[in-house]
Amino acid sequence: MNEKIILVWFRNDLRIHDNEILSEAVRRADKVLPVYIFDPFYFKSDAPSGAKTGNFRARFQIESVANLRENLRKLNAELIIRIGDPAEVLVKLAEEYHISEVYHHREVAPDETGISEKVEEALWKMKLNLRHFIGHTLYHKEDLPFPIKDIPDSFVTFKKKVERDSTVRPVVPTPQHVLIPEITDPGELPTLSALNIAEPVDDARAGVKITGGETAALERLQQYLSNNVTKNQPNSSGLGPWLAIGCISPRQVYWEVFNHQKEHHLQNADPLMLELLWRDYFRFMFKKHGRQFFQSEGFGTAPDLAANQDELFEQWKSGHTGEPFIDAAMHQLNATGYISNYSRQAVAAFLTKDLQVDWTRGALYFEQKLIDYSPASNWGNWAFIAGVGNDTKSNRFFNASKSAQSDNDYINTWLPTVDDTHPL
């Protein structure tokens, strides 16, 4: 009798905890083949705006894959690492290891779903099934009180109905042991230069470096929980980078926060829960509306744009607009790959409303620069702020504290010297 070997294709789910494709493969197969593929599509630099993945996120990604391999090895498993077109790589591995089925988590943005479709087509020619799982959202789509096509476009309505009528599923068990076939060539973890990406330079002003991987994500979550036991207004979780690449699941974050609040008798709603709901909302909106989020007119009409867009955009992205807070935030983004939620809203509003530059330029720039770039959240947020999103009436939930605008310490830290500025 032939062994059943399931290939687990990791993408934006770089974890062993609450990972259904891994736990289901372990449960259903005789052996499991864990695979991660660095797709050159995300690192090619011939696009007008440069590589889709900037150097801070690329480094974070490599660190996260390295940590996944390390954690799988603790389960007596191994992670196969390759660089190439996923459709070609997976077909080759399927043939070499006599794979019975391939598991992966379903994506929602066009680039990612296009890759999945290409893989599915290639595997189908081999009479192999690509099985899709749902693992990127807090609420499972099957548990929503409405089908995807009927999801309310209003975030307020979505939030109210989901919180009232849906429940968050428990996390899936973490495998204690993963049986794998004999692997002849696990593959090397690529360097940044192998991906044609320059090494990032860490800025001393950034404080603690954001390190990729599930281990760091779990540590960050525990730090957040312990710091907020006695505070009425918890600080930002800072979990965005790890959530974006799936080093930790929103469901695990939810239950850890829920149990922590219960244990410590904390009554206040944790703002982290609202962040998770916004993530879900945008992913479901992408599932519902698709490519409309990538068009300048979005769900409305194309806004009036300035004549000298190229010049204004260059001033914005280099932090030379003459607006202290905006410039400080852009310098921080360029130097670290990360800025706060409020800073993102502020610089996006300034680019679209004050400078009247096409919002899609800003969204593409964020895609390149942000460590925690996630297609649905990024493009959904930008369309929302530009006023061409599918919901323009939920600002009271969307706006963060505006105290940052008058934070002189922040401005003094990140604003360049006066001699270096080029105001409009």
C-alpha positions in Angstrom: 0.0 0.0 0.0 1.3 3.4 -1.0 2.1 6.0 1.7 0.0 9.1 1.8 2.3 12.1 1.7 0.8 15.6 2.0 2.9 18.6 0.9 2.3 21.6 3.2 2.9 24.8 1.2 3.7 27.6 3.7 3.1 31.2 2.4 1.9 33.8 4.9 1.4 31.3 7.7 4.9 30.9 9.1 4.0 29.1 12.3 3.4 25.8 13.9 0.7 27.0 16.5 -2.9 27.2 15.3 -1.9 26.2 11.7 -4.7 24.1 10.3 -2.8 23.0 7.1 0.0 21.6 9.3 -2.2 20.0 11.9 -4.6 18.5 9.3 -1.7 17.2 7.2 -0.2 15.5 10.3 -3.6 14.0 11.2 -4.5 12.7 7.7 -1.2 11.7 6.1 1.4 9.1 6.8 4.1 11.7 6.2 4.2 15.4 5.7 6.5 17.5 3.5 6.7 21.2 4.7 7.8 23.6 1.9 8.5 27.3 1.6 9.2 29.0 -1.7 10.8 32.4 -2.2 9.0 33.7 -5.3 11.2 36.0 -7.5 8.0 37.8 -8.5 8.1 39.6 -5.1 11.8 40.7 -5.4 12.3 41.7 -9.0 13.3 45.4 -9.2 12.3 46.2 -12.8 8.9 47.6 -11.8 8.6 51.4 -12.0 8.3 51.7 -8.2 11.1 49.2 -7.5 10.8 45.7 -5.9 7.4 44.9 -4.4 9.3 43.8 -1.2 11.6 46.3 0.5 14.7 45.3 2.3 13.3 45.5 5.9 10.4 43.2 5.0 12.6 40.9 3.0 14.9 40.5 6.0 12.0 40.0 8.3 10.6 37.3 5.9 14.0 35.4 5.8 14.2 35.5 9.6 10.6 34.2 9.9 11.3 31.3 7.5 14.5 30.5 9.4 12.5 30.4 12.7 9.9 28.2 11.1 12.6 25.7 10.0 14.0 25.8 13.5 10.6 25.2 15.1 9.8 22.3 12.7 13.2 20.7 13.5 12.2 20.7 17.2 9.3 18.4 16.0 11.8 16.2 14.2 10.7 17.7 10.8 12.5 19.7 8.1 11.4 22.6 5.9 12.3 22.4 2.3 13.3 25.9 1.0 13.4 26.8 -2.7 13.7 29.9 -4.8 11.5 29.9 -8.0 8.1 29.9 -9.5 5.8 28.1 -7.0 4.0 26.2 -9.9 7.2 24.8 -11.2 8.8 24.1 -7.8 5.7 22.3 -6.4 5.3 20.1 -9.5 8.9 19.1 -9.3 8.6 18.3 -5.5 5.3 16.5 -6.0 7.0 14.2 -8.6 10.1 13.7 -6.5 8.3 12.8 -3.3 5.2 11.1 -4.7 2.9 13.6 -3.1 -0.8 12.7 -2.7 -2.2 16.2 -2.1 -1.0 19.8 -1.5 -2.4 22.0 1.3 -2.3 25.7 1.5 -4.1 28.7 3.0 -6.4 30.7 0.7 -5.4 34.3 -0.1 -7.6 37.1 -1.3 -5.5 39.7 -3.2 -5.2 39.3 -7.0 -1.4 38.7 -7.2 -1.6 35.9 -4.5 -4.8 34.3 -5.9 -3.3 34.3 -9.3 -0.3 32.4 -8.1 -2.6 29.9 -6.4 -4.6 29.4 -9.6 -1.4 28.8 -11.6 -0.3 26.2 -9.0 -3.7 24.6 -9.0 -3.7 24.3 -12.7 -0.2 22.8 -12.8 -1.1 20.2 -10.1 -4.4 19.3 -11.7 -2.5 18.2 -14.8 -0.7 15.7 -12.5 -4.2 14.7 -11.2 -3.2 16.2 -7.8 -5.5 18.4 -5.7 -4.6 21.8 -4.2 -6.7 21.9 -1.0 -7.5 25.4 0.3 -7.9 26.2 4.0 -9.0 29.4 5.7 -6.4 30.6 8.2 -5.8 34.3 8.0 -8.8 35.7 9.7 -10.2 36.0 13.2 -13.6 34.8 12.1 -13.9 31.8 9.8 -15.9 32.8 6.7 -18.3 29.8 7.3 -19.2 31.3 10.7 -20.2 34.7 9.5 -23.9 35.7 9.8 -24.0 36.4 6.0 -22.5 35.0 2.8 -19.5 36.9 1.4 -21.6 38.6 -1.4 -23.9 40.0 1.3 -21.3 41.2 3.8 -22.2 44.8 4.8 -19.9 47.4 3.2 -20.2 49.5 6.4 -17.6 48.5 8.9 -19.9 49.6 11.8 -22.6 47.3 10.6 -20.1 44.5 9.9 -18.7 44.8 13.5 -22.1 44.9 15.1 -23.5 41.8 13.4 -20.3 39.7 13.6 -19.8 40.5 17.3 -23.4 39.7 18.0 -23.9 36.6 15.9 -20.5 34.9 15.3 -18.0 33.2 17.6 -14.3 32.8 17.2 -13.3 29.2 16.8 -10.8 27.6 19.2 -7.2 27.3 18.1 -6.3 24.0 16.4 -3.9 21.7 18.3 -0.1 22.1 17.7 1.5 18.9 16.5 3.9 17.3 18.9 5.7 15.4 16.2 5.8 15.6 12.4 6.8 12.5 10.4 8.5 13.4 7.1 9.9 11.4 4.1 13.6 11.2 3.7 14.7 14.5 2.3 17.7 14.6 0.1 18.1 18.4 -0.4 16.3 20.6 2.2 17.8 23.8 0.5 19.6 26.7 1.8 18.0 29.8 3.4 18.7 32.6 0.9 20.6 35.7 1.7 19.2 39.1 0.8 21.8 39.4 -2.0 20.5 36.1 -3.5 17.1 37.8 -3.7 18.7 40.9 -5.3 17.8 43.0 -2.2 20.2 45.4 -0.4 21.0 44.8 3.2 19.0 47.3 5.4 20.8 49.6 7.7 19.3 49.6 11.2 18.7 53.2 12.6 19.6 53.7 16.2 16.5 55.9 16.7 14.3 52.9 16.0 15.0 51.2 19.4 14.6 47.5 19.6 14.9 45.7 16.2 11.8 43.9 14.9 12.9 40.3 14.4 10.9 37.9 12.3 9.6 34.5 13.4 6.9 32.8 15.5 9.2 32.7 18.6 9.5 36.5 18.5 5.8 36.9 17.9 4.8 34.9 20.9 7.3 36.8 23.0 5.9 40.1 21.8 2.3 39.1 22.6 3.3 38.1 26.2 5.1 41.4 26.6 2.0 43.3 25.4 -0.2 41.4 27.8 2.1 41.8 30.8 2.5 45.5 30.1 -1.2 46.1 30.1 -2.4 44.4 33.2 -2.9 47.6 35.2 -3.3 50.2 32.4 -6.7 51.5 31.4 -5.4 52.4 27.9 -3.2 49.6 26.5 -0.4 50.5 24.2 -0.3 49.4 20.6 0.4 45.7 20.4 3.0 46.1 17.7 2.0 42.7 16.4 1.3 43.9 12.8 4.5 42.5 11.2 4.0 39.0 12.6 0.3 39.0 11.9 1.0 40.1 8.3 3.2 37.1 7.5 1.3 34.7 9.7 4.0 34.1 12.4 1.0 34.3 14.8 -2.7 33.8 14.0 -5.4 36.4 14.8 -7.3 33.6 16.5 -4.5 32.8 18.9 -4.0 36.5 19.7 -7.8 36.7 20.4 -7.9 33.8 22.8 -4.7 34.9 24.6 -6.1 38.4 25.1 -9.6 37.0 26.1 -8.1 34.6 28.7 -5.7 37.2 30.0 -8.5 39.8 30.6 -10.6 37.1 32.3 -7.8 36.0 34.5 -7.0 39.6 35.6 -10.6 40.8 35.7 -9.9 43.5 33.2 -13.2 45.2 32.1 -12.0 47.5 29.3 -12.3 46.4 25.7 -8.8 45.8 24.3 -8.1 47.9 21.2 -6.2 45.0 19.8 -9.6 43.3 19.2 -10.7 46.2 17.1 -7.5 46.0 15.1 -8.2 42.3 14.4 -11.7 43.1 13.3 -10.5 45.7 10.8 -8.1 43.1 9.4 -11.0 40.7 8.9 -13.2 43.4 7.4 -10.7 44.3 4.7 -9.9 40.7 3.8 -13.6 39.9 3.4 -14.1 43.1 1.4 -11.3 42.0 -0.9 -13.0 38.6 -1.2 -16.3 40.5 -2.1 -15.0 43.3 -4.3 -11.6 42.2 -5.6 -9.7 44.4 -8.1 -11.9 47.5 -7.4 -9.5 48.3 -4.5 -6.6 48.8 -6.9 -8.2 51.4 -9.2 -7.8 55.2 -8.6 -11.5 55.8 -8.7 -12.1 52.9 -6.2 -15.8 52.8 -5.4 -16.4 56.4 -6.3 -15.1 58.8 -8.8 -11.4 59.6 -9.4 -10.5 62.6 -7.2 -9.1 65.8 -8.7 -5.3 65.6 -8.9 -2.5 68.1 -8.8 -0.7 68.9 -12.1 2.8 68.4 -10.6 2.2 65.0 -9.0 5.6 63.6 -9.6 7.3 66.5 -7.8 4.8 66.4 -4.9 5.1 62.7 -4.5 8.9 62.8 -4.4 8.7 65.5 -1.6 6.2 63.3 0.3 8.1 60.0 0.1 11.4 61.6 1.0 9.9 63.6 3.9 10.5 67.0 2.5 7.0 68.5 2.5 7.6 71.2 5.1 5.0 69.7 7.5 7.0 68.6 10.6 4.9 65.6 11.7 4.4 64.3 8.1 8.1 64.6 7.3 9.1 63.0 10.6 6.8 60.0 9.9 8.1 59.5 6.4 11.7 59.6 7.7 10.8 57.0 10.2 9.1 54.8 7.6 12.1 55.1 5.3 14.6 54.4 8.1 12.8 51.5 9.7 9.9 50.1 7.5 7.4 50.9 10.3 5.2 53.7 11.6 2.2 53.8 13.9 -1.4 53.4 12.7 -2.1 57.1 13.3 1.0 58.1 11.4 -0.1 56.0 8.4 -3.5 57.8 8.4 -1.9 61.2 8.7 0.6 60.8 5.9 -2.0 59.2 3.7 -4.5 61.9 4.3 -1.8 64.6 3.6 -0.8 63.0 0.3 -4.3 62.6 -0.9 -6.1 65.6 0.5 -3.4 68.3 0.9 -1.1 67.4 -2.0 -3.8 65.9 -4.2 -1.6 63.1 -5.4 -3.1 59.8 -6.7 -3.6 57.6 -3.6 -2.5 54.5 -5.4 1.0 55.9 -5.6 1.1 56.1 -1.8 -0.4 52.5 -1.5 2.4 51.2 -3.8 5.0 53.0 -1.8 3.7 51.5 1.5 3.7 48.1 -0.2 7.4 48.4 -0.9 8.4 49.9 2.5 6.2 48.4 5.3 7.5 45.4 7.2 3.9 44.6 8.0 2.5 45.0 4.5 -0.7 43.1 3.9 -2.5 43.7 0.6 -6.1 43.9 2.0 -5.3 46.1 4.9 -2.9 48.4 3.0 -5.1 49.0 -0.1 -8.3 49.0 1.9 -6.9 51.6 4.3 -5.6 53.8 1.5 -8.9 53.7 -0.4 -10.8 54.5 2.8 -8.6 57.5 3.6 -8.7 58.7 0.0 -12.5 58.7 0.2 -13.0 56.2 -2.6 -13.4 53.1 -0.4 -16.6 51.0 -0.1 -17.3 52.5 3.3 -16.7 56.2 4.0 -18.7 56.5 7.2 -16.8 54.6 9.9 -14.2 57.2 10.8 -15.1 57.2 14.5 -13.8 53.7 14.6 -10.9 54.3 12.3 -9.2 57.4 13.8 -6.5 56.8 16.3 -5.5 59.4 19.0 -4.3 62.6 17.4 -1.9 63.4 20.2 0.9 62.3 18.0 0.6 65.5 15.9 1.9 67.6 18.9 4.5 65.1 20.0 7.6 67.2 19.9 9.9 64.4 21.0 8.8 62.3 18.1 9.2 65.1 15.6 12.6 66.1 17.0 13.7 62.4 16.9 12.8 61.8 13.3 12.7 65.2 11.5 16.0 65.9 9.6 17.9 69.1 10.4 16.5 72.4 9.1 19.3 72.7 6.6 18.3 69.4 5.1 14.6 70.2 4.6 13.1 71.4 1.3 9.7 72.8 2.2 7.1 73.4 -0.6 
